[in-house]
Amino acid sequence: MVQVTPFLLILSMVLVAPGHSAKKCVLTGRWMNELGSNMTIMAVNGKGEFSGFYHTAVTATMNEIQVSPLQGSQHRTNQNSHPTFGFTVNWSFSDSVTVFTGQCFVDDEGNEVLKTMWLLRSQVDDIKNDWKATRVGTNVFIRLHSRQECKWQQGGSQASDSAGSATRSFCSAACYTQ
């Protein structure tokens, strides 16, 4: 029994150790951001390259929104459970391009989340208007599982500091399976 006890102790520590069976974040699949835009990322190849499709929910043009192609690259380290990535969307319905960069995370509840920052470059007629041609922003994407729909909810909370109180806004997603 003396030899079995250390084995059982080590086995129990391994099974309950936090992060031992940490879930990896994988880019491949369907994603939705807080604005309702959807994207599908196809398989990532051995070089870390991928392609896919982006369907935006927002636009600054009067043109009809169309699904647009995306091309990207993921950091190639296979052991990394939170890979960094970047991709470009060449908008099919306007004279603009957006580049995204970000990282894939697994949150405390085990959900995969993409935290991104983007630059959108729109075409302008002359160099004098260059100042207004590039926009910058951030998006958070959550994974959509097969036959799953999610709705983003915006909320606010009151926080007080030395200058008084301030309202902070946040977004969260409520997902359900059809």
Accessible surface in RSA format (square Angstrom, percent):
REM  Atomic radii and reference values for relative SASA: ProtOr
REM  Chains: A
REM  Algorithm: Lee & Richards
REM  Probe-radius: 1.40
REM  Slices: 20
REM RES _ NUM      All-atoms   Total-Side   Main-Chain    Non-polar    All polar
REM                ABS   REL    ABS   REL    ABS   REL    ABS   REL    ABS   REL
RES MET A   1   176.94  91.6 132.03  87.4  44.91 106.9 113.34  96.4  63.60  84.3
RES VAL A   2   128.71  84.7 123.60 111.9   5.11  12.3 127.31 110.6   1.40   3.8
RES GLN A   3   162.51  90.9 145.28 106.2  17.23  41.0  53.44 113.7 109.07  82.7
RES VAL A   4    73.62  48.4  71.69  64.9   1.93   4.7  73.62  64.0   0.00   0.0
RES THR A   5    72.73  51.7  71.72  72.7   1.01   2.4  62.91  84.5   9.82  14.8
RES PRO A   6    67.91  49.5  64.84  59.1   3.07  11.2  67.91  56.1   0.00   0.0
RES PHE A   7   124.49  62.3 120.11  74.4   4.38  11.4 123.67  75.0   0.83   2.4
RES LEU A   8    91.06  50.7  87.40  62.5   3.66   9.2  87.75  61.6   3.32   8.9
RES LEU A   9   107.25  59.7 102.64  73.4   4.61  11.6 106.64  74.9   0.61   1.6
RES ILE A  10   106.73  60.7 106.73  79.5   0.00   0.0 106.73  76.9   0.00   0.0
RES LEU A  11    73.54  41.0  70.88  50.7   2.66   6.7  73.32  51.5   0.22   0.6
RES SER A  12    52.89  44.7  49.69  66.3   3.20   7.4  42.40  90.3  10.49  14.7
RES MET A  13   112.31  58.2 108.68  71.9   3.63   8.6  95.30  81.0  17.02  22.5
RES VAL A  14    59.74  39.3  57.38  51.9   2.36   5.7  59.74  51.9   0.00   0.0
RES LEU A  15   128.55  71.6  98.83  70.7  29.72  74.7  99.81  70.1  28.74  77.3
RES VAL A  16   119.58  78.7  94.92  85.9  24.66  59.4 101.50  88.2  18.08  49.0
RES ALA A  17    41.49  38.1  30.72  47.4  10.77  24.5  34.10  48.0   7.39  19.6
RES PRO A  18   135.22  98.6 104.81  95.5  30.42 110.6 115.53  95.4  19.70 122.4
RES GLY A  19    58.87  72.6   0.00   N/A  58.87  72.6  30.69  84.2  28.19  63.1
RES HIS A  20   115.19  63.0  84.87  59.0  30.32  77.6  55.16  56.8  60.03  69.9
RES SER A  21   104.45  88.3  74.12  98.9  30.32  69.9  48.95 104.2  55.49  77.7
RES ALA A  22    66.42  61.1  37.13  57.3  29.28  66.6  46.23  65.1  20.19  53.5
RES LYS A  23   101.69  49.6  87.31  53.6  14.38  34.2  69.14  62.2  32.55  34.7
RES LYS A  24    96.53  47.1  88.61  54.4   7.92  18.8  62.39  56.2  34.13  36.4
RES CYS A  25     5.40   4.1   0.00   0.0   5.40  12.7   0.00   0.0   5.40   5.8
RES VAL A  26    77.17  50.8  74.16  67.1   3.01   7.3  77.17  67.1   0.00   0.0
RES LEU A  27     0.67   0.4   0.00   0.0   0.67   1.7   0.00   0.0   0.67   1.8
RES THR A  28    52.79  37.5  47.01  47.7   5.78  13.8  40.97  55.0  11.82  17.9
RES GLY A  29    20.32  25.1   0.00   N/A  20.32  25.1  20.32  55.8   0.00   0.0
RES ARG A  30    94.40  39.6  92.65  47.2   1.75   4.2  43.59  59.6  50.81  30.8
RES TRP A  31     0.15   0.1   0.00   0.0   0.15   0.3   0.00   0.0   0.15   0.2
RES MET A  32    16.11   8.3  16.11  10.7   0.00   0.0   1.61   1.4  14.49  19.2
RES ASN A  33     1.34   0.9   1.34   1.3   0.00   0.0   0.00   0.0   1.34   1.3
RES GLU A  34    44.68  25.7  27.87  21.1  16.82  40.0  13.60  26.3  31.09  25.4
RES LEU A  35    93.99  52.3  72.25  51.7  21.74  54.7  77.93  54.7  16.06  43.2
RES GLY A  36    30.03  37.0   0.00   N/A  30.03  37.0  19.80  54.3  10.23  22.9
RES SER A  37     1.42   1.2   1.42   1.9   0.00   0.0   0.00   0.0   1.42   2.0
RES ASN A  38    52.61  36.3  52.09  50.3   0.51   1.2  21.11  50.8  31.50  30.4
RES MET A  39     3.16   1.6   0.00   0.0   3.16   7.5   2.32   2.0   0.84   1.1
RES THR A  40    46.72  33.2  46.43  47.1   0.29   0.7  25.29  34.0  21.43  32.4
RES ILE A  41     1.56   0.9   0.00   0.0   1.56   3.8   0.00   0.0   1.56   4.2
RES MET A  42    91.55  47.4  87.91  58.2   3.64   8.7  87.13  74.1   4.42   5.9
RES ALA A  43    77.88  71.6  63.49  98.0  14.39  32.7  63.63  89.6  14.25  37.7
RES VAL A  44    44.43  29.2  18.89  17.1  25.54  61.5  18.89  16.4  25.54  69.3
RES ASN A  45    74.41  51.3  58.70  56.7  15.71  37.8  42.06 101.2  32.34  31.3
RES GLY A  46    81.11 100.0   0.00   N/A  81.11 100.0  46.29 127.0  34.82  78.0
RES LYS A  47   135.84  66.3 128.94  79.1   6.90  16.4  72.88  65.6  62.96  67.1
RES GLY A  48     3.38   4.2   0.00   N/A   3.38   4.2   3.00   8.2   0.38   0.9
RES GLU A  49    82.94  47.6  81.37  61.6   1.57   3.7  28.84  55.8  54.10  44.2
RES PHE A  50     8.17   4.1   0.00   0.0   8.17  21.3   6.77   4.1   1.41   4.0
RES SER A  51    42.94  36.3  41.42  55.3   1.52   3.5  14.72  31.3  28.22  39.5
RES GLY A  52     3.98   4.9   0.00   N/A   3.98   4.9   0.57   1.6   3.41   7.6
RES PHE A  53   104.26  52.2 103.01  63.8   1.25   3.3 103.18  62.6   1.08   3.1
RES TYR A  54     6.23   2.9   6.14   3.5   0.08   0.2   1.14   0.9   5.09   6.3
RES HIS A  55    82.80  45.3  81.60  56.7   1.20   3.1  51.95  53.5  30.85  35.9
RES THR A  56     9.41   6.7   8.23   8.3   1.17   2.8   2.03   2.7   7.37  11.1
RES ALA A  57    50.50  46.4  19.95  30.8  30.55  69.5  27.69  39.0  22.81  60.4
RES VAL A  58    79.60  52.4  70.08  63.4   9.52  22.9  74.48  64.7   5.11  13.9
RES THR A  59    58.94  41.9  19.17  19.4  39.77  94.8  27.22  36.6  31.72  48.0
RES ALA A  60    78.41  72.1  33.12  51.1  45.29 103.0  43.35  61.0  35.06  92.9
RES THR A  61    50.30  35.8  35.76  36.3  14.54  34.7  41.33  55.5   8.97  13.6
RES MET A  62   193.26 100.1 159.86 105.8  33.40  79.5 131.45 111.8  61.82  81.9
RES ASN A  63    80.37  55.4  68.48  66.2  11.89  28.6  16.80  40.4  63.57  61.4
RES GLU A  64   143.78  82.5 126.95  96.0  16.83  40.1  52.27 101.1  91.51  74.7
RES ILE A  65    49.81  28.3  35.36  26.3  14.46  34.8  35.36  25.5  14.46  39.2
RES GLN A  66    89.41  50.0  84.50  61.8   4.91  11.7  25.89  55.1  63.52  48.2
RES VAL A  67    82.08  54.0  66.18  59.9  15.90  38.3  66.18  57.5  15.90  43.1
RES SER A  68     0.36   0.3   0.00   0.0   0.36   0.8   0.36   0.8   0.00   0.0
RES PRO A  69    63.06  46.0  61.64  56.2   1.42   5.2  61.82  51.0   1.24   7.7
RES LEU A  70     0.73   0.4   0.00   0.0   0.73   1.8   0.51   0.4   0.22   0.6
RES GLN A  71   115.01  64.3 111.55  81.5   3.45   8.2  52.57 111.9  62.44  47.4
RES GLY A  72    13.88  17.1   0.00   N/A  13.88  17.1   7.95  21.8   5.92  13.3
RES SER A  73    59.44  50.2  55.91  74.6   3.53   8.1  34.43  73.3  25.01  35.0
RES GLN A  74    33.01  18.5  29.91  21.9   3.10   7.4   0.99   2.1  32.03  24.3
RES HIS A  75    95.56  52.2  83.32  57.9  12.24  31.3  61.78  63.7  33.79  39.3
RES ARG A  76   155.93  65.5 139.08  70.9  16.86  40.1  37.46  51.2 118.47  71.8
RES THR A  77    63.06  44.8  52.21  52.9  10.85  25.9  42.65  57.3  20.40  30.8
RES ASN A  78   118.19  81.5 105.93 102.4  12.25  29.5  27.77  66.8  90.42  87.4
RES GLN A  79   149.58  83.6 129.39  94.6  20.19  48.1  62.86 133.8  86.72  65.8
RES ASN A  80    58.72  40.5  44.61  43.1  14.11  34.0  13.62  32.8  45.10  43.6
RES SER A  81    29.92  25.3  27.33  36.5   2.59   6.0  10.17  21.7  19.75  27.7
RES HIS A  82    59.31  32.4  59.28  41.2   0.03   0.1  34.26  35.3  25.05  29.1
RES PRO A  83     3.83   2.8   3.83   3.5   0.00   0.0   3.83   3.2   0.00   0.0
RES THR A  84    63.10  44.9  62.87  63.7   0.23   0.5  49.36  66.3  13.74  20.8
RES PHE A  85     9.13   4.6   0.00   0.0   9.13  23.8   6.49   3.9   2.65   7.6
RES GLY A  86    23.38  28.8   0.00   N/A  23.38  28.8  19.00  52.1   4.38   9.8
RES PHE A  87     6.16   3.1   0.00   0.0   6.16  16.0   3.89   2.4   2.27   6.5
RES THR A  88    50.23  35.7  48.06  48.7   2.18   5.2  25.94  34.8  24.30  36.7
RES VAL A  89     0.00   0.0   0.00   0.0   0.00   0.0   0.00   0.0   0.00   0.0
RES ASN A  90    88.91  61.3  87.47  84.5   1.45   3.5  15.52  37.4  73.39  70.9
RES TRP A  91    22.18   8.9  15.80   7.6   6.38  15.0  15.62   8.3   6.56  10.6
RES SER A  92    58.95  49.8  21.09  28.1  37.86  87.2  23.02  49.0  35.93  50.3
RES PHE A  93    16.28   8.1   6.10   3.8  10.18  26.5  14.25   8.6   2.03   5.8
RES SER A  94    25.37  21.4   7.08   9.5  18.29  42.1  12.03  25.6  13.33  18.7
RES ASP A  95   111.15  77.9  90.68  90.3  20.47  48.4  25.58  60.2  85.58  85.3
RES SER A  96    14.03  11.9   8.53  11.4   5.50  12.7   6.03  12.8   8.00  11.2
RES VAL A  97    60.11  39.6  58.33  52.8   1.78   4.3  58.33  50.7   1.78   4.8
RES THR A  98     2.95   2.1   2.88   2.9   0.07   0.2   2.83   3.8   0.11   0.2
RES VAL A  99    66.71  43.9  65.45  59.2   1.26   3.0  65.49  56.9   1.22   3.3
RES PHE A 100    10.24   5.1   5.88   3.6   4.36  11.3   6.78   4.1   3.46   9.9
RES THR A 101    82.85  58.9  81.42  82.5   1.43   3.4  55.63  74.7  27.22  41.1
RES GLY A 102    15.42  19.0   0.00   N/A  15.42  19.0  12.81  35.2   2.61   5.8
RES GLN A 103    54.70  30.6  54.26  39.7   0.44   1.1   8.10  17.2  46.60  35.3
RES CYS A 104     0.00   0.0   0.00   0.0   0.00   0.0   0.00   0.0   0.00   0.0
RES PHE A 105    72.88  36.5  72.88  45.1   0.00   0.0  72.88  44.2   0.00   0.0
RES VAL A 106    32.47  21.4  12.86  11.6  19.60  47.2  12.86  11.2  19.60  53.2
RES ASP A 107    53.80  37.7  38.42  38.2  15.38  36.4  32.90  77.4  20.90  20.8
RES ASP A 108   149.16 104.5 109.57 109.1  39.59  93.6  32.02  75.4 117.14 116.8
RES GLU A 109   137.87  79.2 103.65  78.4  34.21  81.5  58.72 113.6  79.14  64.6
RES GLY A 110    27.76  34.2   0.00   N/A  27.76  34.2  21.80  59.8   5.95  13.3
RES ASN A 111    79.19  54.6  75.54  73.0   3.66   8.8  18.14  43.7  61.05  59.0
RES GLU A 112    13.58   7.8   9.33   7.1   4.25  10.1   0.16   0.3  13.42  11.0
RES VAL A 113    20.10  13.2  20.10  18.2   0.00   0.0  20.10  17.5   0.00   0.0
RES LEU A 114     0.00   0.0   0.00   0.0   0.00   0.0   0.00   0.0   0.00   0.0
RES LYS A 115   107.58  52.5 103.87  63.7   3.71   8.8  58.10  52.3  49.47  52.7
RES THR A 116     8.43   6.0   0.00   0.0   8.43  20.1   3.18   4.3   5.25   7.9
RES MET A 117    98.90  51.2  97.30  64.4   1.60   3.8  62.97  53.5  35.93  47.6
RES TRP A 118    52.31  21.0  50.70  24.5   1.60   3.8  50.60  27.0   1.71   2.8
RES LEU A 119    85.42  47.6  83.58  59.8   1.84   4.6  83.58  58.7   1.84   5.0
RES LEU A 120    37.61  20.9  37.61  26.9   0.00   0.0  37.61  26.4   0.00   0.0
RES ARG A 121   108.03  45.4 105.79  53.9   2.24   5.3  53.35  72.9  54.68  33.1
RES SER A 122    35.13  29.7  34.88  46.6   0.25   0.6  23.77  50.6  11.37  15.9
RES GLN A 123   108.23  60.5  81.12  59.3  27.11  64.5  45.05  95.9  63.18  47.9
RES VAL A 124    37.55  24.7  19.05  17.2  18.50  44.6  23.47  20.4  14.08  38.2
RES ASP A 125   130.29  91.3  95.96  95.5  34.32  81.2  28.09  66.1 102.20 101.9
RES ASP A 126    68.66  48.1  58.03  57.8  10.63  25.1  37.14  87.4  31.53  31.4
RES ILE A 127   154.18  87.7 135.78 101.2  18.40  44.4 140.90 101.5  13.28  36.0
RES LYS A 128   171.61  83.7 150.04  92.1  21.57  51.4 101.98  91.8  69.63  74.2
RES ASN A 129    45.27  31.2  45.27  43.7   0.00   0.0   0.14   0.3  45.13  43.6
RES ASP A 130    61.94  43.4  58.17  57.9   3.77   8.9   9.96  23.4  51.98  51.8
RES TRP A 131   195.52  78.5 158.87  76.9  36.65  86.0 158.78  84.7  36.74  59.6
RES LYS A 132   108.81  53.1  89.85  55.1  18.96  45.2  45.20  40.7  63.61  67.8
RES ALA A 133     0.75   0.7   0.00   0.0   0.75   1.7   0.35   0.5   0.40   1.1
RES THR A 134    65.05  46.3  42.77  43.4  22.28  53.1  36.40  48.9  28.64  43.3
RES ARG A 135   126.23  53.0 120.74  61.5   5.49  13.1  41.09  56.2  85.13  51.6
RES VAL A 136    95.37  62.8  73.07  66.2  22.30  53.7  73.07  63.5  22.30  60.5
RES GLY A 137    18.19  22.4   0.00   N/A  18.19  22.4  18.19  49.9   0.00   0.0
RES THR A 138    86.54  61.6  72.63  73.6  13.91  33.2  40.03  53.8  46.51  70.3
RES ASN A 139     8.09   5.6   7.35   7.1   0.74   1.8   0.24   0.6   7.84   7.6
RES VAL A 140    42.70  28.1  42.70  38.7   0.00   0.0  42.70  37.1   0.00   0.0
RES PHE A 141     0.00   0.0   0.00   0.0   0.00   0.0   0.00   0.0   0.00   0.0
RES ILE A 142    21.13  12.0  21.13  15.7   0.00   0.0  21.13  15.2   0.00   0.0
RES ARG A 143    33.53  14.1  26.12  13.3   7.40  17.6  13.76  18.8  19.77  12.0
RES LEU A 144    10.12   5.6   4.23   3.0   5.88  14.8   4.23   3.0   5.88  15.8
RES HIS A 145    96.75  52.9  92.59  64.4   4.16  10.6  55.56  57.3  41.19  47.9
RES SER A 146    95.37  80.6  76.39 102.0  18.98  43.7  47.73 101.6  47.63  66.7
RES ARG A 147   165.78  69.6 153.45  78.2  12.33  29.4  67.43  92.2  98.35  59.6
RES GLN A 148    23.05  12.9  22.98  16.8   0.06   0.1   0.17   0.4  22.88  17.4
RES GLU A 149    69.16  39.7  69.15  52.3   0.01   0.0  11.24  21.7  57.92  47.3
RES CYS A 150    10.61   8.0   0.00   0.0  10.61  24.9   0.00   0.0  10.61  11.4
RES LYS A 151   129.42  63.1 125.36  76.9   4.06   9.7  73.23  65.9  56.18  59.8
RES TRP A 152    48.48  19.5  19.69   9.5  28.79  67.6  19.89  10.6  28.59  46.4
RES GLN A 153    98.84  55.3  93.17  68.1   5.67  13.5  35.11  74.7  63.73  48.3
RES GLN A 154   137.88  77.1 101.73  74.3  36.15  86.1  29.79  63.4 108.09  82.0
RES GLY A 155    25.98  32.0   0.00   N/A  25.98  32.0  23.82  65.4   2.16   4.8
RES GLY A 156    47.42  58.5   0.00   N/A  47.42  58.5  12.90  35.4  34.53  77.3
RES SER A 157    56.15  47.4  48.38  64.6   7.77  17.9  40.72  86.7  15.43  21.6
RES GLN A 158   134.72  75.3 103.83  75.9  30.89  73.5  59.61 126.9  75.12  57.0
RES ALA A 159    24.73  22.7  16.94  26.1   7.79  17.7  23.93  33.7   0.81   2.1
RES SER A 160    97.85  82.7  65.69  87.7  32.16  74.1  30.28  64.5  67.57  94.7
RES ASP A 161    86.91  60.9  63.20  62.9  23.71  56.1  40.84  96.1  46.07  45.9
RES SER A 162   129.56 109.5  80.50 107.4  49.06 113.0  60.74 129.3  68.82  96.4
RES ALA A 163   100.09  92.0  56.28  86.9  43.80  99.6  69.29  97.6  30.79  81.6
RES GLY A 164    36.25  44.7   0.00   N/A  36.25  44.7  35.34  97.0   0.91   2.0
RES SER A 165    80.72  68.2  46.72  62.4  34.00  78.3  19.30  41.1  61.43  86.1
RES ALA A 166    46.60  42.8  39.43  60.9   7.16  16.3  46.60  65.6   0.00   0.0
RES THR A 167   100.56  71.5  69.87  70.8  30.70  73.2  49.00  65.8  51.56  77.9
RES ARG A 168   149.57  62.8 145.78  74.3   3.78   9.0  51.74  70.7  97.83  59.3
RES SER A 169    79.91  67.5  51.49  68.7  28.43  65.5  19.72  42.0  60.19  84.3
RES PHE A 170   104.34  52.2  95.03  58.9   9.31  24.2 104.34  63.3   0.00   0.0
RES CYS A 171    61.47  46.5  34.65  38.6  26.83  63.0   9.50  24.1  51.97  56.0
RES SER A 172    48.35  40.9  43.48  58.0   4.88  11.2  36.88  78.5  11.48  16.1
RES ALA A 173    37.67  34.6   5.63   8.7  32.04  72.9   6.04   8.5  31.63  83.8
RES ALA A 174    44.52  40.9  37.28  57.5   7.25  16.5  43.94  61.9   0.59   1.6
RES CYS A 175    57.72  43.7  22.87  25.5  34.85  81.9  10.55  26.7  47.17  50.9
RES TYR A 176   107.55  50.2 100.31  57.1   7.24  18.8  85.47  64.2  22.09  27.2
RES THR A 177    97.58  69.4  69.05  70.0  28.53  68.0  44.65  60.0  52.93  80.0
RES GLN A 178   122.75  68.6  85.58  62.5  37.17  88.5  55.14 117.4  67.61  51.3
END  Absolute sums over single chains surface
CHAIN  1 A    11992.5       9659.8       2332.7       7011.2       4981.3
END  Absolute sums over all chains
TOTAL         11992.5       9659.8       2332.7       7011.2       4981.3
